[in-house]
């Protein structure tokens, strides 16, 4: 192991040790954050740079500037600190991954780890989802059978995490899985069709069975989450990806997508689903009205603070949003409200940059399994974006680390495929 590798692993080791502090920051332990800049300064002295360059540098740099601006505009820095450290931690994870993804074998392990992260998150989602969502049983639906015979097999535990004191929100669980589920589906499809040039594991049957079991488990979690937005995002994404790969059937796919959205909207708007006790559950139409009200709040805030926003995590303090609702249910509106127009531009720059890398690897990449993986990772980003138009995991939110790992894998595959560009 050469000196550069040692520095890379040291940086990762420091982040692992400090991860609990980044995710659950404490005022009395804030001095421990100095461990990160010390490593970066040492790296600069030895190598002449802090991080490996990527096409996302300008977007991430602007995003960090807006995070710094937050520190000066919020009235209570400690209330915003979990979101601030969440973004910083995600960026550090992203840049720390890249040097370690310098070889094809390491990228394979990275993808394996990402899929394993999805499996672990799924189990945590089932165990830690809030009690109300976990115990709901819908009359006249297969949901009751799934809840009673599958979900309740897993023990329930509420970790009382800050921001999720009543347990995990099922929409947040479903939204995080949108980043991972498309990759697993595409991997499973490649093994099902026996397309060996797309394999990233030699034991075909083992990976096929493993991916199938993970797909079933994630599918159950997505179904019982009752996150219609996640369902629409995933189905629409897979149709769009199919259209992208099979360009000859573009018109059919677009028409099918539009029909699906229309049917999904009107069926959920017209049918009232009853829960136990005769209480009427909100339909998609009613939920849409609630979301539009929350969007208007976000727009009002953005109009008053266009350049700086009101600061990270501050929107949930609005009496029109509330602590429990937490956000404006649209990732673009929420970002511009809390981080201003520059923050939104930076966020979109990261997303667009990741998308461009995916397209270039798919079209010009020479290694089949890498093309397959980047297609799945890009599909996950697209599904997460679509889901985020009606819900959101805010920048700096705890599940947001999945987003940064996904972008890191995309950048690593792009770097290995087009290393001459750097």
N, C-alpha and C positions, 0 to 999 in steps of 0.2 A: 504493500500500500504506500503510494507516494505522498508527499507533503500536502498536495492539493486535496487528495482524498481524505486525509486526516482532518483538514480544515472543514471539508464538507460534512463529515460525520460529526465533528465537534459542534457545528452549527445546528445540526438536527438534534443532537443530544441536548443542547441547551434549550431548544424549543420544546422538546418533550418534557423536560424538567419544569419549564415555566408554563406549560400548557394550562394547568389548573388555574394559575394566576391570571392568564390572559382571558380565560373563559369566565372565571368567577373572581374578578379583581377585588382586592381588599386594600383599603387605604393604608393600613400599617405595614403592608408588604410591598408597596409600590417601588421601593428602592431596588428590589430584585430585578426590575426591568432593565437595569443598567447592564445586566449580563449580555443582553443582545447587542447594544452598540459596542461593547468591548470586543466581542467576537468580530463584528463588522470592521472595526478600526484595525484590528490585528490582521484581518484578511486583506484590507486595503494596503497595509504596509508590506505584506508579503507578495501580493499578486497585482497590486495597482488598481484594483476595482473592488467594489462591495458585492455586486451581484453579476451574474451572467446576463448579457443583454438579450432582450426579446423584442418582438414587434409590439408588445403591449406596454412598454416602458412609459411612454408619454401619458397614456390613459391612466395607468396606475399612479404615476407621479402626481398628476392633477388630482386624482382621488385622495391621495394622502395629504395634499395641500388643503383640500376642503375639510378633511378630518381635523387638521390643525386649526383651521378657521373655527370649527365647532368649539374648540377649547376656549375661544375668546368671546363667543356670542351666547353661550348657554349660561343661565343664571346659577345652575348647580352642576358643576363639572362631575361630581361623584355620581349623579343620577345618569349622566351620559357615558360614564367611563366604561361600562360593559360593552356598549356598542363601539366605542372608540378602540378599545383593546381588541375587540373581535375583528375589526377590519385590519388592524395592524398585524394581528396574528395570522390572518388569512393570507395577507401579502407576504409575510415572512415564510410561511409554509410554501407558497407558490415558488418563491425564489430559491428556497432551500432544496426543493425537489429537483430543480433543473440540472444541477451538476451531477446528481446521482442517477439521472436518466440519460447518461451519455452512451449507453450501450443497449442493444436490442434486448439482451437478456434481462437487464434491469427494468426496462419498460414493461416487459412481460410480468415481472414481479409486481411492478406498480399497478398494472391493470388487475392482477389477481388481488392485490390489496384493496383496490377500489371496490371490486365486486364483493370481497369479504366485508368491507365497510358497509355495503348495502345490506348484506345478510344480518350483520350485527345490529344495524340501525333498525331493521325490520323487527327483530326480536324485541329491542328496547321500545319500539313503537307500540307493539302489542301489549307489552307488560306495563308501560308507563303512561298510556293514553288516559285522559281524564275519565273519572268513574262514570259520569253521565253518558258520555259517548260510548263507553265500553259496555254498559248495561242496557242500552236502548234495544228494544226488540220491535220490529215493525210488523204490524198485522198484515196478513195476506202477502207476505214476502218471504223469500228464501233467507233474508237476513236473520230472522229469528233462529232458524236452524243453524246457521253459521256461528252466530254469537254463542248459542247454548252448547253446541257440540264441538266447536273448534277453538274459538277465541278464549272461552272460559277455561280451557285446558291449561292455558298459561296463567301463572300467578299474577296478581296485580300488585304493583308497588308504585307509590308516588314519592319521588325523591325530593319533592318540595324545592325544586330549583327556582332561583329568582327569575321572574317573568313567566314561570309556568307552575305557580304554586298549587294549582288544582290538577296538575298533570299535563301531559302533552296534548296540544290541540290536534285532532285528527287531520285537519286540513294542512297543518304544518308537516305532519308525518307524510301525508300523501304528496305534498309539494316537493319535499326532499327526495322522495323515491322517484319523482319524474326525472331527476338527474341521472338515475342509475338504471331504471327499468328498461329503457330503450336499448342500452348496451347489452344487457343480458338477453333480451329478445333477439337481437341481431347475432350475438354469439351462438345462441341456441339454434337459430335458423341455419347458420353456417355448418354446424355440426350435424344438424338434421339432414341437410342436403349433401353431406359428405364432400364439401368443398375444401379439400386438404390445404390449398394455398391460403386459406383464411384461418387455419388452425393456429392457436398460440399455445397449445399443449399437445403432447404426443399421445396421451391416453384418451382417445376419442370417447369411448364409452363412459369412462369415469367423468369426464367433463360434461358430457351430454346429460347424464343422470343428475349430476350436481346442479347444473344450470336449470334443469327442468324442475327440481325440487325448490330452488330459490324462486323461480318464476311463479310456481304455485303459491308459495308462502307470501310473496310480495303481492300477487294478484288478490289473495284473500284480504290482506291488509288494506290494499287500495279499494277493494269493494266495500268492506265494512266501514271504511272511513267516511263514506257517503260524500266524498269530495267530487261533485259533478265536474268542477273545473279541472281537476286532475284527469278524470276520465276523458273529457273532451280534448284536453291538451295532448294526452298520449295517443289517442286514436287519430286526431288530426295530424300530429307529428309523423306517425308511421305512414299515413297516406301521403304526406308531403315528401317524406324520404323515399318512398316507393316511386313517387313521381320524379324525383331528382335522379334516381338510379335508372328508372325505366322511362326515359323522356318521351317515348312514342305514345304512352298512354296518359299523357298530361291532362288532356281535356276531360277524360273520364274521371280521373282522380279529383280534379278541381270541382266538378259537378257533384261528385259523391261527397266531398267535404262540405260543400254548401248545404246539401240536403241533410247531412247528418246534424249540422249545427241547428238548422231550422227545426228538425224533428225533436232534437234534444231539448231545445228551448220551449217549444209549445207543449210537449208532453209534460214536462216538469212544471209548467205554468198552469196547466189545466187540471192536473190530477193532485188531489190533496191526500197525502199519506198520513195515516193515523198512527200514533204511538200508543203504548199502553196507558190506560187511564183516560182515553178519549181525547187527549190533548192534540191539537192540530199542529203538525210540523210545517215549518215555513217552506214554501215551494220555491223553485228557482226564480219565478217572476218576482216574488216578494224579496228574495235575497238580492236580486238585481236592483230593486228600488233602494234597499238599504245601502248597497255598494255605491250607487250613484250619489247618495247623500254624503257618504264618506269621501268620495272623490271630490265633491264640491268643496268640502272642508280643506282638503289638500290643496286645491287650486287657489282658494282664498289666502291660505298661508303663503303659498309660492308667490302670489301677486304682491304681498306685503314685504316679502324678504327674497327678492329674485336672485341676488348674487350670493348670499351667505346661507339662506334657509334659516330655520329657527334653531338648528343644532340637532345632533343625533339623539334619538330617543325622546325628544321633546314633544312630538306630536301626540303621544299617548297621554300627556298631561293636559291636553285640551279637553274641556268639558264636553265638546262635541264628538270626541273620539272615545275617551275613557281608558283607564289603565288596562282593563280586561280586553277590550277590543284591540288595543295596541297599535294599530296602523290603519292606513287609508284603503287597504285592500286593492292596491295597485302599485306594483314596485316602481314604476316610472314616476307616478304622482307623488308617492311617498318620498322617493329620493330627492326630487326637486323641492319638495316642501321642507325637508330637513337639511339638505346640503346645497340648495340653490341650483341655478342653471349650470354652473361649472361642474358641480357634483354629478348632475344627470349626464352631462356631456362626457365626463370621465367614465362613468358606468357604462354608457352606450359604446364608448370607444373600446373598452375591454371586451364587451360582447361581440361587437362587429369584428374586432381583431381575431377573436377566437373562431368566429364563423369563417373568416377568410382563410385562416390556417387549415381548418377542416376541409374546406373546398379544395384547396391546393394539394393537400396530401391525398385526398380521394382521387383527384384527376391526374396528378403527376407522380404520386408515390409509386415506388417499385416493389415494396414488400407487402404482400397480400394481407397478412394478418394485421399489419399496422393500419392499412386502409380500412379494414373492417372495424378495428377498434375506434379509429377516429370518427368513422361514420356513426357508431353507437354513442360516442361521447358528444358529438355535435348534435345528434338527435336528442340527447338528454338535455343539452343546453336550450335547444329550441322548445322542447316540451315545457321546461321550467319557465322559459320566457312567456309562453302562451298562458300557462297556469297563473303566472304572476300578474296578468292583466286583470284578474278578478280576485286575487289574493296575493299575499307576499310573505316571504321571509326577508326581513329588512337587512340592509347591509350591516354587518356586525352581529347579526343574530347567531346564536349558538350552532344551529344546523348549517350555517353558511360555510363552514369549513369544507363541506362536501362540494360546494360550488368551486372553491379555490383549488381543491385537489383535482377536480375534473379539468379545469382550465390548465393546471400544471401538467397533466398528462398530455393534453392536446399540444401544448407548447413543446414538451419533450419529444413527442413523436414528430412534430414539424421540424424541430431542430435537427434531429437525427436524419430526417429525410432530405433536408435542404441545408446541410451544414455549411455549404459553400457561401450561403447568403450572409453569414455572420463574420 
